[in-house]
Amino acid sequence: MAAKRPSGRSGAEEAFARGLADLIGSGLEQLQAQNPSVGFTLVANSDKPKKAVHTHGGSWVATDRELLANVWRFEFSQRERAVLDIMTAEINEEGQWHGKQSELARTLGCSQGSVSKAISKLESTNFAWKLVRCLYQVNPDWAFGWGSKAHLRSIQKIGKAVMDMKRIKIPYETRKAA
């Protein structure tokens, strides 16, 4: 019995698509090697997956791969990263997190002051910022798949001027040894 071919593309089309992706990927790697301070992102399909995606909160969230691969460069503490992760997991359609610092502190088993310091770090790196009391905007570049409908809708609502100021800049420069 012959193996079933996935519906959609023929074998030749799939081979062509894989070859093209490899070619583009290696080209971007060469550009990155020549220009280490410049980031490149390839978005082949920015739409929400057609298949049903089962997530804990019932929503689909995917961050830009370059940002996700380089989040370690921000040197977030465990608490800062935990606050970011909780806020991101609980955003609404606009990428906003509604909650109290005291609730985050209870969840994380720490003081409200510790949560406040963590949020200050997120604000200074543009991952999130306070809109009004108990309402924070999580940066759409982090919260949503880059170029997705939710990402574009959120950026449009926030406005280009604000997003230009709140762009997340990956710190590619390495720290000097002491």
DONUTI-145249 format. One record per residue (C-alpha): y, x, z. Coordinates in Angstrom, 1 decimal. Layout:
REM DONUTI-145249
     c2     c1     c3
      Y      X      Z
...
***
This chain:
REM DONUTI-145249
     c2     c1     c3
    0.0    0.0    0.0
    3.4    1.4   -1.0
    6.1    1.9    1.6
    8.8   -0.7    1.4
   12.2    0.7    0.3
   15.2   -0.4    2.3
   17.0   -3.3    0.5
   20.3   -2.5   -1.2
   20.3    0.9   -2.8
   17.8    2.5   -5.1
   16.3    5.9   -4.2
   18.6    7.7   -6.7
   21.7    5.9   -5.2
   20.7    6.9   -1.7
   20.1   10.5   -2.7
   23.5   10.6   -4.4
   25.2    9.1   -1.3
   23.5   11.7    1.0
   24.5   14.6   -1.4
   28.1   13.4   -1.6
   28.3   13.0    2.2
   26.9   16.6    2.6
   29.4   18.0    0.1
   32.4   16.3    1.6
   31.2   17.2    5.1
   30.8   20.9    4.2
   34.2   20.9    2.5
   35.8   19.5    5.7
   34.0   22.2    7.7
   35.4   24.9    5.5
   38.9   23.5    5.8
   38.5   23.3    9.6
   37.4   26.9    9.7
   40.4   28.1    7.7
   42.8   25.9    9.7
   41.5   25.6   13.3
   44.6   24.0   14.6
   44.4   21.1   12.1
   42.1   18.2   12.6
   40.3   16.4    9.8
   38.6   13.0   10.0
   36.4   11.4    7.4
   36.1    7.6    7.7
   33.5    6.3    5.2
   33.3    2.7    6.5
   35.6    1.6    9.3
   34.4   -1.9    9.4
   32.5   -3.4   12.4
   28.8   -3.0   11.8
   27.2   -6.0   10.0
   24.2   -5.9   12.3
   24.4   -7.5   15.6
   25.4   -4.9   18.1
   24.4   -5.5   21.7
   26.8   -3.9   24.1
   27.2   -4.3   27.8
   30.5   -6.1   27.6
   29.8   -7.9   24.3
   32.4   -6.0   22.4
   32.2   -3.2   19.8
   34.0    0.0   20.6
   33.8    3.4   18.8
   36.2    6.2   19.1
   37.2    8.7   16.4
   34.5   11.4   16.2
   37.0   14.3   16.3
   38.7   12.9   19.4
   35.3   12.2   21.1
   34.0   15.7   20.3
   37.1   17.3   21.7
   37.8   15.2   24.8
   36.5   18.1   26.9
   39.5   20.1   25.9
   41.7   17.8   28.1
   39.9   19.1   31.2
   39.7   15.7   32.8
   38.3   15.6   36.3
   35.3   13.4   36.9
   37.6   10.8   38.5
   40.1   10.9   35.6
   37.3   10.4   33.1
   35.7    7.6   35.2
   39.0    5.8   35.2
   39.4    6.2   31.5
   35.8    5.0   30.9
   36.2    1.9   33.1
   39.6    1.0   31.5
   38.1    1.5   28.0
   35.0   -0.6   28.7
   37.1   -3.5   30.1
   39.9   -3.7   27.4
   40.8   -7.0   25.7
   41.1   -7.5   21.9
   44.6   -5.8   22.0
   43.2   -2.7   23.8
   44.8   -3.6   27.1
   43.2   -3.2   30.5
   44.3   -5.7   33.1
   43.5   -4.7   36.7
   44.6   -3.2   39.9
   44.4    0.4   41.0
   43.0   -0.8   44.3
   40.1   -2.5   42.4
   39.4    0.8   40.6
   39.5    2.7   43.8
   37.0    0.3   45.4
   34.7    0.7   42.3
   34.9    4.5   42.4
   34.8    4.8   46.2
   38.0    6.7   46.4
   41.6    6.2   47.5
   44.2    4.3   45.5
   46.2    7.5   45.5
   43.4    9.3   43.6
   43.3    6.5   41.0
   47.1    6.7   40.7
   46.8   10.5   40.0
   44.1    9.9   37.5
   46.2    7.3   35.7
   49.1    9.7   35.7
   47.0   12.3   33.8
   45.9    9.6   31.3
   49.6    8.7   30.8
   50.6   12.4   30.3
   47.9   12.9   27.7
   48.6    9.5   26.0
   45.1    8.1   26.6
   46.7    5.1   28.4
   50.1    4.0   29.6
   51.4    1.3   31.9
   53.0   -1.8   30.2
   53.8   -3.9   33.3
   52.3   -4.2   36.8
   48.5   -4.4   36.5
   48.5   -4.1   32.7
   47.8   -0.9   30.9
   47.5   -0.1   27.2
   44.6    2.1   26.3
   45.5    4.2   23.2
   44.0    2.5   20.1
   43.0    5.9   18.8
   40.6    6.2   21.8
   39.7    2.5   22.3
   38.8    1.5   18.8
   37.0    2.9   15.8
   39.7    4.8   13.8
   40.8    2.6   10.9
   38.9   -0.5   12.1
   40.5   -3.9   12.0
   41.0   -3.9   15.8
   42.5   -0.4   15.6
   45.0   -1.3   12.9
   45.8   -4.7   14.5
   46.5   -3.0   17.9
   48.7   -0.2   16.3
   50.6   -2.9   14.4
   51.3   -4.8   17.6
   52.3   -1.7   19.5
   54.6   -0.5   16.7
   54.8    2.7   14.7
   57.7    4.2   16.7
   55.7    3.8   20.0
   52.5    5.1   18.4
   54.3    8.1   17.1
   55.3    8.9   20.7
   51.9    8.1   22.1
   49.7    9.9   19.6
   46.9   11.8   21.4
   47.3   15.5   20.6
   44.1   17.5   21.0
   44.8   20.8   22.8
   43.0   23.2   20.4
   44.6   26.3   21.8
   42.4   28.1   24.2
   43.5   29.0   27.7
   44.2   32.6   28.4
   41.9   34.4   30.9
   43.6   35.2   34.2
***
